[in-house]
């Protein structure tokens, strides 16, 4: 397992919360971050980082956008 940082973004794309997740791969980290965003409807996006490497960014706007992005994966 590998540690990833999820930066949850507010409406101004500023970091509002940081969540650490343990995942076996980048793909799993992206999926879990998008699921986390769906569970936190007050936030507007999420970035996933592996140390200094950005793995994923989901700048979703609104709950409908987040839900459709999550279902697509």
N, CA and C atoms as an extended XYZ file, in Angstrom:
219
Properties=species:S:1:pos:R:3:atomname:S:1:resname:S:1:resid:I:1 pbc="F F F"
N         0.846       -1.191        0.000 N   UNK     1
C         0.000        0.000        0.000 CA  UNK     1
C         0.881        1.241        0.000 C   UNK     1
N         0.327        2.271       -0.579 N   UNK     2
C         1.061        3.514       -0.739 CA  UNK     2
C         0.207        4.659       -0.194 C   UNK     2
N         0.820        5.647        0.438 N   UNK     3
C         0.103        6.799        0.983 CA  UNK     3
C        -0.045        7.892       -0.069 C   UNK     3
N        -1.261        8.414       -0.199 N   UNK     4
C        -1.568        9.520       -1.096 CA  UNK     4
C        -2.240       10.620       -0.279 C   UNK     4
N        -2.019       11.868       -0.678 N   UNK     5
C        -2.696       13.002       -0.062 CA  UNK     5
C        -3.810       13.469       -0.993 C   UNK     5
N        -4.998       13.633       -0.442 N   UNK     6
C        -6.129       14.185       -1.182 CA  UNK     6
C        -6.369       15.599       -0.655 C   UNK     6
N        -6.234       16.564       -1.535 N   UNK     7
C        -6.540       17.945       -1.191 CA  UNK     7
C        -7.956       18.233       -1.679 C   UNK     7
N        -8.861       18.439       -0.744 N   UNK     8
C       -10.249       18.724       -1.075 CA  UNK     8
C       -10.378       20.236       -1.228 C   UNK     8
N       -10.970       20.664       -2.350 N   UNK     9
C       -10.991       22.080       -2.723 CA  UNK     9
C       -12.345       22.719       -2.471 C   UNK     9
N       -12.296       23.999       -2.073 N   UNK    10
C       -13.531       24.754       -1.859 CA  UNK    10
C       -13.973       25.414       -3.173 C   UNK    10
N       -14.961       26.279       -3.107 N   UNK    11
C       -15.500       26.941       -4.288 CA  UNK    11
C       -14.528       27.861       -4.996 C   UNK    11
N       -13.451       28.245       -4.334 N   UNK    12
C       -12.420       29.095       -4.947 CA  UNK    12
C       -11.184       28.293       -5.347 C   UNK    12
N       -11.329       26.970       -5.365 N   UNK    13
C       -10.224       26.047       -5.670 CA  UNK    13
C        -9.058       26.178       -4.704 C   UNK    13
N        -9.376       26.483       -3.466 N   UNK    14
C        -8.372       26.521       -2.400 CA  UNK    14
C        -8.510       25.252       -1.571 C   UNK    14
N        -7.411       24.816       -0.999 N   UNK    15
C        -7.435       23.606       -0.171 CA  UNK    15
C        -8.258       23.880        1.087 C   UNK    15
N        -9.318       23.098        1.258 N   UNK    16
C       -10.198       23.238        2.413 CA  UNK    16
C        -9.992       22.113        3.416 C   UNK    16
N        -9.482       20.971        2.932 N   UNK    17
C        -9.242       19.821        3.808 CA  UNK    17
C        -8.204       18.922        3.153 C   UNK    17
N        -7.503       18.188        3.982 N   UNK    18
C        -6.516       17.220        3.498 CA  UNK    18
C        -6.863       15.863        4.097 C   UNK    18
N        -6.966       14.885        3.228 N   UNK    19
C        -7.254       13.516        3.663 CA  UNK    19
C        -6.137       12.612        3.158 C   UNK    19
N        -5.650       11.753        4.026 N   UNK    20
C        -4.654       10.757        3.638 CA  UNK    20
C        -5.384        9.460        3.326 C   UNK    20
N        -4.987        8.829        2.209 N   UNK    21
C        -5.568        7.533        1.857 CA  UNK    21
C        -4.442        6.561        1.538 C   UNK    21
N        -4.689        5.294        1.785 N   UNK    22
C        -3.742        4.222        1.475 CA  UNK    22
C        -4.314        3.432        0.307 C   UNK    22
N        -3.560        3.333       -0.772 N   UNK    23
C        -4.037        2.642       -1.975 CA  UNK    23
C        -2.902        1.836       -2.589 C   UNK    23
N        -3.286        0.828       -3.351 N   UNK    24
C        -2.305       -0.037       -4.010 CA  UNK    24
C        -1.797        0.556       -5.319 C   UNK    24
N        -2.564        1.492       -5.918 N   UNK    25
C        -2.167        2.041       -7.220 CA  UNK    25
C        -2.714        3.451       -7.403 C   UNK    25
N        -2.207        4.129       -8.423 N   UNK    26
C        -2.716        5.458       -8.774 CA  UNK    26
C        -4.187        5.393       -9.172 C   UNK    26
N        -4.559        4.353       -9.893 N   UNK    27
C        -5.954        4.198      -10.340 CA  UNK    27
C        -6.885        4.099       -9.134 C   UNK    27
N        -6.505        3.288       -8.171 N   UNK    28
C        -7.323        3.161       -6.960 CA  UNK    28
C        -7.393        4.483       -6.213 C   UNK    28
N        -6.298        5.208       -6.146 N   UNK    29
C        -6.281        6.509       -5.466 CA  UNK    29
C        -7.225        7.493       -6.146 C   UNK    29
N        -7.230        7.526       -7.474 N   UNK    30
C        -8.150        8.406       -8.210 CA  UNK    30
C        -9.600        8.039       -7.917 C   UNK    30
N        -9.908        6.765       -7.941 N   UNK    31
C       -11.281        6.318       -7.688 CA  UNK    31
C       -11.736        6.664       -6.275 C   UNK    31
N       -10.864        6.435       -5.306 N   UNK    32
C       -11.231        6.726       -3.915 CA  UNK    32
C       -11.375        8.226       -3.677 C   UNK    32
N       -10.542        9.028       -4.327 N   UNK    33
C       -10.640       10.483       -4.182 CA  UNK    33
C       -11.949       10.991       -4.773 C   UNK    33
N       -12.331       10.487       -5.933 N   UNK    34
C       -13.595       10.897       -6.533 CA  UNK    34
C       -14.774       10.460       -5.671 C   UNK    34
N       -14.700        9.272       -5.084 N   UNK    35
C       -15.748        8.800       -4.180 CA  UNK    35
C       -15.821        9.691       -2.938 C   UNK    35
N       -14.673       10.094       -2.434 N   UNK    36
C       -14.614       10.991       -1.282 CA  UNK    36
C       -15.301       12.314       -1.603 C   UNK    36
N       -15.072       12.825       -2.798 N   UNK    37
C       -15.678       14.083       -3.208 CA  UNK    37
C       -17.200       13.967       -3.292 C   UNK    37
N       -17.693       12.847       -3.765 N   UNK    38
C       -19.137       12.616       -3.831 CA  UNK    38
C       -19.731       12.604       -2.423 C   UNK    38
N       -18.988       12.063       -1.472 N   UNK    39
C       -19.464       11.981       -0.084 CA  UNK    39
C       -19.390       13.323        0.641 C   UNK    39
N       -18.689       14.282        0.077 N   UNK    40
C       -18.510       15.588        0.714 CA  UNK    40
C       -19.070       16.674       -0.206 C   UNK    40
N       -20.395       16.810       -0.294 N   UNK    41
C       -21.011       17.680       -1.293 CA  UNK    41
C       -20.738       19.170       -1.128 C   UNK    41
N       -20.237       19.604        0.001 N   UNK    42
C       -19.953       21.033        0.166 CA  UNK    42
C       -18.650       21.446       -0.510 C   UNK    42
N       -17.856       20.479       -0.962 N   UNK    43
C       -16.588       20.791       -1.608 CA  UNK    43
C       -16.726       20.719       -3.123 C   UNK    43
N       -15.785       21.338       -3.846 N   UNK    44
C       -15.928       21.539       -5.285 CA  UNK    44
C       -14.881       20.837       -6.140 C   UNK    44
N       -13.944       20.167       -5.552 N   UNK    45
C       -12.918       19.490       -6.337 CA  UNK    45
C       -11.962       18.740       -5.427 C   UNK    45
N       -11.099       17.947       -6.054 N   UNK    46
C       -10.116       17.191       -5.288 CA  UNK    46
C        -8.861       16.994       -6.141 C   UNK    46
N        -7.721       17.080       -5.499 N   UNK    47
C        -6.438       16.751       -6.121 CA  UNK    47
C        -5.820       15.613       -5.330 C   UNK    47
N        -5.150       14.697       -6.042 N   UNK    48
C        -4.469       13.579       -5.398 CA  UNK    48
C        -2.984       13.704       -5.701 C   UNK    48
N        -2.175       13.611       -4.644 N   UNK    49
C        -0.726       13.752       -4.779 CA  UNK    49
C        -0.001       12.561       -4.181 C   UNK    49
N         1.048       12.159       -4.851 N   UNK    50
C         1.995       11.161       -4.367 CA  UNK    50
C         3.305       11.913       -4.182 C   UNK    50
N         3.538       12.341       -2.973 N   UNK    51
C         4.677       13.213       -2.656 CA  UNK    51
C         4.615       14.473       -3.515 C   UNK    51
N         5.556       14.674       -4.436 N   UNK    52
C         5.563       15.888       -5.266 CA  UNK    52
C         4.905       15.680       -6.628 C   UNK    52
N         4.359       14.523       -6.865 N   UNK    53
C         3.755       14.192       -8.163 CA  UNK    53
C         2.231       14.242       -8.054 C   UNK    53
N         1.621       15.104       -8.882 N   UNK    54
C         0.166       15.142       -8.905 CA  UNK    54
C        -0.333       13.954       -9.724 C   UNK    54
N        -1.184       13.162       -9.108 N   UNK    55
C        -1.698       11.941       -9.712 CA  UNK    55
C        -3.030       12.204      -10.418 C   UNK    55
N        -3.839       13.106       -9.862 N   UNK    56
C        -5.204       13.282      -10.361 CA  UNK    56
C        -5.738       14.628       -9.917 C   UNK    56
N        -6.582       15.219      -10.758 N   UNK    57
C        -7.337       16.401      -10.357 CA  UNK    57
C        -8.757       16.247      -10.890 C   UNK    57
N        -9.722       16.525      -10.038 N   UNK    58
C       -11.128       16.488      -10.410 CA  UNK    58
C       -11.717       17.833       -9.986 C   UNK    58
N       -11.811       18.780      -10.928 N   UNK    59
C       -12.356       20.102      -10.594 CA  UNK    59
C       -13.878       20.145      -10.742 C   UNK    59
N       -14.558       19.105      -10.269 N   UNK    60
C       -16.012       18.979      -10.437 CA  UNK    60
C       -16.719       20.192       -9.867 C   UNK    60
N       -17.793       20.569      -10.521 N   UNK    61
C       -18.645       21.670      -10.053 CA  UNK    61
C       -20.041       21.132       -9.804 C   UNK    61
N       -20.530       21.276       -8.590 N   UNK    62
C       -21.892       20.858       -8.267 CA  UNK    62
C       -22.013       19.356       -8.074 C   UNK    62
N       -23.011       18.944       -7.336 N   UNK    63
C       -23.196       17.533       -7.001 CA  UNK    63
C       -23.448       16.679       -8.235 C   UNK    63
N       -24.185       17.173       -9.214 N   UNK    64
C       -24.478       16.379      -10.410 CA  UNK    64
C       -23.201       16.066      -11.172 C   UNK    64
N       -22.302       17.036      -11.280 N   UNK    65
C       -21.048       16.806      -11.966 CA  UNK    65
C       -20.190       15.790      -11.256 C   UNK    65
N       -20.147       15.843       -9.948 N   UNK    66
C       -19.368       14.883       -9.184 CA  UNK    66
C       -19.925       13.481       -9.340 C   UNK    66
N       -21.244       13.351       -9.265 N   UNK    67
C       -21.861       12.030       -9.359 CA  UNK    67
C       -21.604       11.413      -10.732 C   UNK    67
N       -21.710       12.199      -11.796 N   UNK    68
C       -21.500       11.638      -13.133 CA  UNK    68
C       -20.052       11.262      -13.337 C   UNK    68
N       -19.114       12.021      -12.798 N   UNK    69
C       -17.706       11.678      -12.923 CA  UNK    69
C       -17.412       10.392      -12.174 C   UNK    69
N       -18.011       10.216      -11.010 N   UNK    70
C       -17.763        9.023      -10.224 CA  UNK    70
C       -18.324        7.795      -10.929 C   UNK    70
N       -19.507        7.886      -11.495 N   UNK    71
C       -20.141        6.756      -12.162 CA  UNK    71
C       -19.369        6.362      -13.422 C   UNK    71
N       -18.750        7.341      -14.094 N   UNK    72
C       -18.031        7.063      -15.336 CA  UNK    72
C       -16.807        6.181      -15.105 C   UNK    72
N       -16.275        6.171      -13.893 N   UNK    73
C       -15.060        5.422      -13.630 CA  UNK    73
C       -15.436        4.090      -13.184 C   UNK    73
